[in-house]
Amino acid sequence: MSRPVKWSVRVLGFMAVTFVLMLTGIFDPLAESLKCTVTDLLNYIPYEKGPYPDRVEDTYFTIYIICNVLASAMAVFIGEMVVKLSRIEC
């Protein structure tokens, strides 16, 4: 398989897995539990628009997106390693 095809499959797989994870809401409880903690940590960083606690829901959405993206990247990486190892053994 050529390089452009491999990268296209990786990107499409990444996008598909991210979309499915977002639809399932598997990381919703994690993001919900971390939003106040992360917001408190962000208060220590000086920000020109004022205190960050006013935007707790923004923090929740950001954490939710980050969790889904990291899980998708790991799923694509693990899937690629499984395919590589299955070719070596055959």
C-alpha positions as CSV (number, residue, x, y, z in Angstrom):
1,M,0.0,0.0,0.0
2,S,1.3,3.4,-0.8
3,R,2.0,6.1,1.7
4,P,-1.0,8.4,0.8
5,V,-3.4,5.5,1.0
6,K,-2.0,4.5,4.4
7,W,-2.3,8.0,5.8
8,S,-5.8,8.3,4.3
9,V,-6.9,5.1,6.0
10,R,-5.3,6.3,9.3
11,V,-7.1,9.7,9.2
12,L,-10.4,8.2,8.2
13,G,-10.1,5.6,10.9
14,F,-9.2,8.2,13.5
15,M,-12.2,10.4,12.5
16,A,-14.6,7.4,12.5
17,V,-13.5,6.2,15.9
18,T,-13.6,9.7,17.3
19,F,-17.2,10.2,16.0
20,V,-18.3,6.9,17.4
21,L,-16.8,7.6,20.8
22,M,-18.4,11.0,20.9
23,L,-21.8,9.5,20.0
24,T,-21.6,6.9,22.7
25,G,-20.6,9.4,25.4
26,I,-18.2,7.0,27.1
27,F,-16.1,9.8,28.5
28,D,-19.0,11.9,29.7
29,P,-18.6,10.9,33.4
30,L,-14.8,11.4,33.3
31,A,-15.2,14.9,31.8
32,E,-18.0,15.8,34.3
33,S,-15.8,14.8,37.3
34,L,-12.7,16.6,36.0
35,K,-14.3,19.9,34.9
36,C,-14.2,21.6,38.4
37,T,-10.7,20.4,39.1
38,V,-9.3,21.6,35.8
39,T,-11.1,24.9,36.1
40,D,-9.5,25.4,39.6
41,L,-6.1,24.6,38.1
42,L,-6.7,27.1,35.3
43,N,-7.5,29.8,37.8
44,Y,-3.8,29.9,38.7
45,I,-3.0,31.0,35.1
46,P,-3.4,34.8,34.6
47,Y,-6.0,35.4,31.8
48,E,-6.9,38.7,30.3
49,K,-10.7,38.0,30.0
50,G,-11.2,37.5,33.8
51,P,-11.7,34.5,36.1
52,Y,-12.1,31.2,34.4
53,P,-14.9,29.7,36.7
54,D,-17.4,31.6,34.5
55,R,-16.6,29.2,31.7
56,V,-16.9,25.8,33.5
57,E,-18.9,24.3,30.6
58,D,-16.2,25.3,28.2
59,T,-13.8,23.3,30.3
60,Y,-16.1,20.3,30.3
61,F,-16.4,20.3,26.5
62,T,-12.6,20.7,26.1
63,I,-11.9,17.7,28.4
64,Y,-14.5,15.6,26.7
65,I,-13.0,16.3,23.3
66,I,-9.4,15.7,24.5
67,C,-10.4,12.3,26.1
68,N,-12.1,11.2,22.9
69,V,-9.2,12.3,20.6
70,L,-6.6,10.5,22.8
71,A,-8.7,7.3,22.9
72,S,-9.1,7.4,19.1
73,A,-5.4,8.0,18.5
74,M,-4.6,5.0,20.8
75,A,-7.2,2.8,19.0
76,V,-5.8,3.6,15.6
77,F,-2.2,3.0,16.8
78,I,-3.1,-0.3,18.5
79,G,-5.1,-1.4,15.4
80,E,-2.1,-0.6,13.2
81,M,0.2,-2.6,15.4
82,V,-2.2,-5.6,15.4
83,V,-2.3,-5.5,11.6
84,K,1.5,-5.3,11.4
85,L,2.0,-8.2,13.9
86,S,-0.6,-10.4,12.1
87,R,1.3,-9.9,8.8
88,I,4.6,-10.9,10.4
89,E,3.2,-14.2,11.9
90,C,1.6,-15.4,8.7
